[in-house]
Amino acid sequence: MGFHEIFSMILALFLLLIAASFARADEGVYTIYRTNTPLEIDGQLDELAWGAVPAVSKFVFPWWEEGEKEQTVAKILWDEQYLYVSFLCQDAHIWGKHVERDGPVYEDDCVEVFIAPNPKWPEAYFNIEINVRDCSLTI
């Protein structure tokens, strides 16, 4: 894969994340609720806490031209020790080839979490990406 293809993919993902972050512009904020009950990390999302919180937003796809718009639902909770992020992704054409940690997982179907601890300096953020092969990239 050449430079232009990689650059196009990174640009598309960046635009997706920007568009998703403004998708709830009418509200302007996403409240991350605290959970008082333990959450089991098992991929089931069947605890009452997950059902009680709203989704982050409807994700948009700036590159979409035709076909079904498969959605992703993301929810976030926190407790005294952890920040919990859940994704429910619909995808009829799952793609993933990278298995090396901190490899180019952005080339695969993946989810990403951007965390900017200081709202006055959003350019200083952490980025965590996980692809469909359970491979992660942390920046």
Biotite code that builds the C-alpha atoms (Angstrom):
import biotite.structure as struc

atoms = struc.array([
    struc.Atom([0.000, 0.000, 0.000], chain_id="A", res_id=1, res_name="MET", atom_name="CA", element="C"),
    struc.Atom([1.434, 3.347, -1.061], chain_id="A", res_id=2, res_name="GLY", atom_name="CA", element="C"),
    struc.Atom([1.747, 6.642, 0.721], chain_id="A", res_id=3, res_name="PHE", atom_name="CA", element="C"),
    struc.Atom([-1.352, 8.149, -0.911], chain_id="A", res_id=4, res_name="HIS", atom_name="CA", element="C"),
    struc.Atom([-3.578, 5.234, 0.074], chain_id="A", res_id=5, res_name="GLU", atom_name="CA", element="C"),
    struc.Atom([-2.335, 5.313, 3.681], chain_id="A", res_id=6, res_name="ILE", atom_name="CA", element="C"),
    struc.Atom([-2.685, 9.095, 3.823], chain_id="A", res_id=7, res_name="PHE", atom_name="CA", element="C"),
    struc.Atom([-6.225, 8.856, 2.411], chain_id="A", res_id=8, res_name="SER", atom_name="CA", element="C"),
    struc.Atom([-7.189, 6.268, 5.031], chain_id="A", res_id=9, res_name="MET", atom_name="CA", element="C"),
    struc.Atom([-5.778, 8.311, 7.889], chain_id="A", res_id=10, res_name="ILE", atom_name="CA", element="C"),
    struc.Atom([-7.508, 11.431, 6.591], chain_id="A", res_id=11, res_name="LEU", atom_name="CA", element="C"),
    struc.Atom([-10.824, 9.566, 6.255], chain_id="A", res_id=12, res_name="ALA", atom_name="CA", element="C"),
    struc.Atom([-10.578, 8.218, 9.821], chain_id="A", res_id=13, res_name="LEU", atom_name="CA", element="C"),
    struc.Atom([-9.700, 11.654, 11.113], chain_id="A", res_id=14, res_name="PHE", atom_name="CA", element="C"),
    struc.Atom([-12.697, 13.194, 9.344], chain_id="A", res_id=15, res_name="LEU", atom_name="CA", element="C"),
    struc.Atom([-14.934, 10.429, 10.672], chain_id="A", res_id=16, res_name="LEU", atom_name="CA", element="C"),
    struc.Atom([-13.868, 11.131, 14.226], chain_id="A", res_id=17, res_name="LEU", atom_name="CA", element="C"),
    struc.Atom([-14.306, 14.873, 13.833], chain_id="A", res_id=18, res_name="ILE", atom_name="CA", element="C"),
    struc.Atom([-17.744, 14.425, 12.289], chain_id="A", res_id=19, res_name="ALA", atom_name="CA", element="C"),
    struc.Atom([-18.737, 11.984, 15.036], chain_id="A", res_id=20, res_name="ALA", atom_name="CA", element="C"),
    struc.Atom([-17.603, 14.381, 17.727], chain_id="A", res_id=21, res_name="SER", atom_name="CA", element="C"),
    struc.Atom([-19.867, 17.114, 16.327], chain_id="A", res_id=22, res_name="PHE", atom_name="CA", element="C"),
    struc.Atom([-22.809, 14.830, 15.526], chain_id="A", res_id=23, res_name="ALA", atom_name="CA", element="C"),
    struc.Atom([-24.477, 15.832, 18.796], chain_id="A", res_id=24, res_name="ARG", atom_name="CA", element="C"),
    struc.Atom([-23.903, 19.536, 18.263], chain_id="A", res_id=25, res_name="ALA", atom_name="CA", element="C"),
    struc.Atom([-27.422, 20.234, 19.495], chain_id="A", res_id=26, res_name="ASP", atom_name="CA", element="C"),
    struc.Atom([-26.368, 19.003, 22.931], chain_id="A", res_id=27, res_name="GLU", atom_name="CA", element="C"),
    struc.Atom([-22.684, 19.934, 22.725], chain_id="A", res_id=28, res_name="GLY", atom_name="CA", element="C"),
    struc.Atom([-21.635, 17.538, 25.486], chain_id="A", res_id=29, res_name="VAL", atom_name="CA", element="C"),
    struc.Atom([-21.580, 13.848, 26.230], chain_id="A", res_id=30, res_name="TYR", atom_name="CA", element="C"),
    struc.Atom([-21.909, 13.104, 29.927], chain_id="A", res_id=31, res_name="THR", atom_name="CA", element="C"),
    struc.Atom([-19.886, 10.124, 31.086], chain_id="A", res_id=32, res_name="ILE", atom_name="CA", element="C"),
    struc.Atom([-21.846, 8.517, 33.899], chain_id="A", res_id=33, res_name="TYR", atom_name="CA", element="C"),
    struc.Atom([-20.359, 6.820, 36.927], chain_id="A", res_id=34, res_name="ARG", atom_name="CA", element="C"),
    struc.Atom([-21.241, 3.204, 37.580], chain_id="A", res_id=35, res_name="THR", atom_name="CA", element="C"),
    struc.Atom([-21.590, 1.924, 41.124], chain_id="A", res_id=36, res_name="ASN", atom_name="CA", element="C"),
    struc.Atom([-21.818, -1.702, 40.079], chain_id="A", res_id=37, res_name="THR", atom_name="CA", element="C"),
    struc.Atom([-18.949, -3.854, 38.867], chain_id="A", res_id=38, res_name="PRO", atom_name="CA", element="C"),
    struc.Atom([-18.683, -4.353, 35.104], chain_id="A", res_id=39, res_name="LEU", atom_name="CA", element="C"),
    struc.Atom([-17.450, -7.642, 33.722], chain_id="A", res_id=40, res_name="GLU", atom_name="CA", element="C"),
    struc.Atom([-15.164, -7.273, 30.714], chain_id="A", res_id=41, res_name="ILE", atom_name="CA", element="C"),
    struc.Atom([-16.683, -10.094, 28.664], chain_id="A", res_id=42, res_name="ASP", atom_name="CA", element="C"),
    struc.Atom([-18.049, -8.361, 25.573], chain_id="A", res_id=43, res_name="GLY", atom_name="CA", element="C"),
    struc.Atom([-21.662, -9.005, 26.577], chain_id="A", res_id=44, res_name="GLN", atom_name="CA", element="C"),
    struc.Atom([-22.637, -5.492, 27.780], chain_id="A", res_id=45, res_name="LEU", atom_name="CA", element="C"),
    struc.Atom([-25.549, -7.034, 29.679], chain_id="A", res_id=46, res_name="ASP", atom_name="CA", element="C"),
    struc.Atom([-25.102, -5.125, 32.946], chain_id="A", res_id=47, res_name="GLU", atom_name="CA", element="C"),
    struc.Atom([-27.878, -2.668, 33.799], chain_id="A", res_id=48, res_name="LEU", atom_name="CA", element="C"),
    struc.Atom([-25.399, 0.216, 33.755], chain_id="A", res_id=49, res_name="ALA", atom_name="CA", element="C"),
    struc.Atom([-24.766, -0.190, 30.015], chain_id="A", res_id=50, res_name="TRP", atom_name="CA", element="C"),
    struc.Atom([-28.486, -0.141, 29.269], chain_id="A", res_id=51, res_name="GLY", atom_name="CA", element="C"),
    struc.Atom([-29.018, 2.996, 31.343], chain_id="A", res_id=52, res_name="ALA", atom_name="CA", element="C"),
    struc.Atom([-26.545, 5.283, 29.538], chain_id="A", res_id=53, res_name="VAL", atom_name="CA", element="C"),
    struc.Atom([-27.082, 6.983, 26.177], chain_id="A", res_id=54, res_name="PRO", atom_name="CA", element="C"),
    struc.Atom([-24.884, 6.325, 23.153], chain_id="A", res_id=55, res_name="ALA", atom_name="CA", element="C"),
    struc.Atom([-22.117, 8.812, 22.365], chain_id="A", res_id=56, res_name="VAL", atom_name="CA", element="C"),
    struc.Atom([-23.647, 9.719, 18.996], chain_id="A", res_id=57, res_name="SER", atom_name="CA", element="C"),
    struc.Atom([-24.639, 8.356, 15.661], chain_id="A", res_id=58, res_name="LYS", atom_name="CA", element="C"),
    struc.Atom([-21.443, 7.972, 13.724], chain_id="A", res_id=59, res_name="PHE", atom_name="CA", element="C"),
    struc.Atom([-21.188, 9.434, 10.252], chain_id="A", res_id=60, res_name="VAL", atom_name="CA", element="C"),
    struc.Atom([-19.211, 8.212, 7.269], chain_id="A", res_id=61, res_name="PHE", atom_name="CA", element="C"),
    struc.Atom([-17.794, 11.090, 5.184], chain_id="A", res_id=62, res_name="PRO", atom_name="CA", element="C"),
    struc.Atom([-16.588, 8.684, 2.478], chain_id="A", res_id=63, res_name="TRP", atom_name="CA", element="C"),
    struc.Atom([-19.962, 6.938, 2.077], chain_id="A", res_id=64, res_name="TRP", atom_name="CA", element="C"),
    struc.Atom([-21.322, 6.954, -1.470], chain_id="A", res_id=65, res_name="GLU", atom_name="CA", element="C"),
    struc.Atom([-23.787, 4.079, -1.645], chain_id="A", res_id=66, res_name="GLU", atom_name="CA", element="C"),
    struc.Atom([-24.965, 0.929, 0.087], chain_id="A", res_id=67, res_name="GLY", atom_name="CA", element="C"),
    struc.Atom([-26.064, 0.260, 3.608], chain_id="A", res_id=68, res_name="GLU", atom_name="CA", element="C"),
    struc.Atom([-24.842, 2.622, 6.339], chain_id="A", res_id=69, res_name="LYS", atom_name="CA", element="C"),
    struc.Atom([-23.783, 0.200, 9.052], chain_id="A", res_id=70, res_name="GLU", atom_name="CA", element="C"),
    struc.Atom([-23.734, 1.895, 12.426], chain_id="A", res_id=71, res_name="GLN", atom_name="CA", element="C"),
    struc.Atom([-21.489, 1.816, 15.457], chain_id="A", res_id=72, res_name="THR", atom_name="CA", element="C"),
    struc.Atom([-22.845, 2.484, 18.938], chain_id="A", res_id=73, res_name="VAL", atom_name="CA", element="C"),
    struc.Atom([-20.392, 3.640, 21.586], chain_id="A", res_id=74, res_name="ALA", atom_name="CA", element="C"),
    struc.Atom([-21.053, 4.124, 25.300], chain_id="A", res_id=75, res_name="LYS", atom_name="CA", element="C"),
    struc.Atom([-18.749, 5.236, 28.102], chain_id="A", res_id=76, res_name="ILE", atom_name="CA", element="C"),
    struc.Atom([-18.862, 4.690, 31.865], chain_id="A", res_id=77, res_name="LEU", atom_name="CA", element="C"),
    struc.Atom([-16.389, 5.218, 34.688], chain_id="A", res_id=78, res_name="TRP", atom_name="CA", element="C"),
    struc.Atom([-15.757, 4.103, 38.247], chain_id="A", res_id=79, res_name="ASP", atom_name="CA", element="C"),
    struc.Atom([-13.054, 4.813, 40.810], chain_id="A", res_id=80, res_name="GLU", atom_name="CA", element="C"),
    struc.Atom([-10.482, 2.749, 38.894], chain_id="A", res_id=81, res_name="GLN", atom_name="CA", element="C"),
    struc.Atom([-11.398, 2.600, 35.203], chain_id="A", res_id=82, res_name="TYR", atom_name="CA", element="C"),
    struc.Atom([-12.841, 4.313, 32.193], chain_id="A", res_id=83, res_name="LEU", atom_name="CA", element="C"),
    struc.Atom([-15.028, 1.785, 30.332], chain_id="A", res_id=84, res_name="TYR", atom_name="CA", element="C"),
    struc.Atom([-15.679, 2.197, 26.615], chain_id="A", res_id=85, res_name="VAL", atom_name="CA", element="C"),
    struc.Atom([-18.013, -0.116, 24.737], chain_id="A", res_id=86, res_name="SER", atom_name="CA", element="C"),
    struc.Atom([-18.568, -0.443, 21.016], chain_id="A", res_id=87, res_name="PHE", atom_name="CA", element="C"),
    struc.Atom([-21.261, -2.314, 19.157], chain_id="A", res_id=88, res_name="LEU", atom_name="CA", element="C"),
    struc.Atom([-20.210, -2.330, 15.509], chain_id="A", res_id=89, res_name="CYS", atom_name="CA", element="C"),
    struc.Atom([-22.290, -3.506, 12.577], chain_id="A", res_id=90, res_name="GLN", atom_name="CA", element="C"),
    struc.Atom([-20.130, -4.581, 9.650], chain_id="A", res_id=91, res_name="ASP", atom_name="CA", element="C"),
    struc.Atom([-20.983, -7.117, 6.974], chain_id="A", res_id=92, res_name="ALA", atom_name="CA", element="C"),
    struc.Atom([-17.461, -7.002, 5.524], chain_id="A", res_id=93, res_name="HIS", atom_name="CA", element="C"),
    struc.Atom([-15.033, -7.346, 8.429], chain_id="A", res_id=94, res_name="ILE", atom_name="CA", element="C"),
    struc.Atom([-11.409, -6.837, 7.480], chain_id="A", res_id=95, res_name="TRP", atom_name="CA", element="C"),
    struc.Atom([-8.298, -7.280, 9.583], chain_id="A", res_id=96, res_name="GLY", atom_name="CA", element="C"),
    struc.Atom([-4.800, -8.424, 8.754], chain_id="A", res_id=97, res_name="LYS", atom_name="CA", element="C"),
    struc.Atom([-2.482, -6.746, 11.255], chain_id="A", res_id=98, res_name="HIS", atom_name="CA", element="C"),
    struc.Atom([-1.529, -8.676, 14.395], chain_id="A", res_id=99, res_name="VAL", atom_name="CA", element="C"),
    struc.Atom([1.575, -6.831, 15.606], chain_id="A", res_id=100, res_name="GLU", atom_name="CA", element="C"),
    struc.Atom([1.177, -4.510, 18.583], chain_id="A", res_id=101, res_name="ARG", atom_name="CA", element="C"),
    struc.Atom([1.444, -0.830, 17.608], chain_id="A", res_id=102, res_name="ASP", atom_name="CA", element="C"),
    struc.Atom([1.243, -1.839, 13.944], chain_id="A", res_id=103, res_name="GLY", atom_name="CA", element="C"),
    struc.Atom([-0.922, -0.037, 11.366], chain_id="A", res_id=104, res_name="PRO", atom_name="CA", element="C"),
    struc.Atom([-4.253, -1.256, 12.743], chain_id="A", res_id=105, res_name="VAL", atom_name="CA", element="C"),
    struc.Atom([-5.906, 1.831, 11.211], chain_id="A", res_id=106, res_name="TYR", atom_name="CA", element="C"),
    struc.Atom([-5.690, -0.025, 7.890], chain_id="A", res_id=107, res_name="GLU", atom_name="CA", element="C"),
    struc.Atom([-8.085, -2.637, 9.297], chain_id="A", res_id=108, res_name="ASP", atom_name="CA", element="C"),
    struc.Atom([-11.610, -2.417, 10.644], chain_id="A", res_id=109, res_name="ASP", atom_name="CA", element="C"),
    struc.Atom([-10.961, -0.923, 14.055], chain_id="A", res_id=110, res_name="CYS", atom_name="CA", element="C"),
    struc.Atom([-12.347, 1.247, 16.818], chain_id="A", res_id=111, res_name="VAL", atom_name="CA", element="C"),
    struc.Atom([-10.544, 4.251, 18.225], chain_id="A", res_id=112, res_name="GLU", atom_name="CA", element="C"),
    struc.Atom([-10.715, 6.211, 21.457], chain_id="A", res_id=113, res_name="VAL", atom_name="CA", element="C"),
    struc.Atom([-9.233, 9.683, 21.717], chain_id="A", res_id=114, res_name="PHE", atom_name="CA", element="C"),
    struc.Atom([-8.795, 11.074, 25.219], chain_id="A", res_id=115, res_name="ILE", atom_name="CA", element="C"),
    struc.Atom([-7.783, 14.701, 25.775], chain_id="A", res_id=116, res_name="ALA", atom_name="CA", element="C"),
    struc.Atom([-7.346, 15.170, 29.539], chain_id="A", res_id=117, res_name="PRO", atom_name="CA", element="C"),
    struc.Atom([-7.216, 18.965, 29.315], chain_id="A", res_id=118, res_name="ASN", atom_name="CA", element="C"),
    struc.Atom([-10.157, 20.526, 27.419], chain_id="A", res_id=119, res_name="PRO", atom_name="CA", element="C"),
    struc.Atom([-8.166, 23.739, 26.977], chain_id="A", res_id=120, res_name="LYS", atom_name="CA", element="C"),
    struc.Atom([-5.523, 21.802, 25.013], chain_id="A", res_id=121, res_name="TRP", atom_name="CA", element="C"),
    struc.Atom([-7.381, 19.239, 22.864], chain_id="A", res_id=122, res_name="PRO", atom_name="CA", element="C"),
    struc.Atom([-4.350, 18.748, 20.620], chain_id="A", res_id=123, res_name="GLU", atom_name="CA", element="C"),
    struc.Atom([-2.649, 16.900, 23.495], chain_id="A", res_id=124, res_name="ALA", atom_name="CA", element="C"),
    struc.Atom([-4.472, 13.587, 23.462], chain_id="A", res_id=125, res_name="TYR", atom_name="CA", element="C"),
    struc.Atom([-4.032, 9.854, 23.834], chain_id="A", res_id=126, res_name="PHE", atom_name="CA", element="C"),
    struc.Atom([-5.227, 7.606, 21.031], chain_id="A", res_id=127, res_name="ASN", atom_name="CA", element="C"),
    struc.Atom([-6.008, 3.926, 21.464], chain_id="A", res_id=128, res_name="ILE", atom_name="CA", element="C"),
    struc.Atom([-6.997, 1.821, 18.450], chain_id="A", res_id=129, res_name="GLU", atom_name="CA", element="C"),
    struc.Atom([-8.032, -1.836, 18.467], chain_id="A", res_id=130, res_name="ILE", atom_name="CA", element="C"),
    struc.Atom([-8.674, -3.827, 15.317], chain_id="A", res_id=131, res_name="ASN", atom_name="CA", element="C"),
    struc.Atom([-10.847, -6.887, 14.765], chain_id="A", res_id=132, res_name="VAL", atom_name="CA", element="C"),
    struc.Atom([-7.854, -9.171, 15.417], chain_id="A", res_id=133, res_name="ARG", atom_name="CA", element="C"),
    struc.Atom([-7.425, -7.815, 18.990], chain_id="A", res_id=134, res_name="ASP", atom_name="CA", element="C"),
    struc.Atom([-4.312, -5.910, 18.009], chain_id="A", res_id=135, res_name="CYS", atom_name="CA", element="C"),
    struc.Atom([-3.836, -2.447, 19.473], chain_id="A", res_id=136, res_name="SER", atom_name="CA", element="C"),
    struc.Atom([-2.057, 0.771, 18.626], chain_id="A", res_id=137, res_name="LEU", atom_name="CA", element="C"),
    struc.Atom([-1.441, 3.326, 21.359], chain_id="A", res_id=138, res_name="THR", atom_name="CA", element="C"),
    struc.Atom([-0.271, 6.846, 20.567], chain_id="A", res_id=139, res_name="ILE", atom_name="CA", element="C"),
])
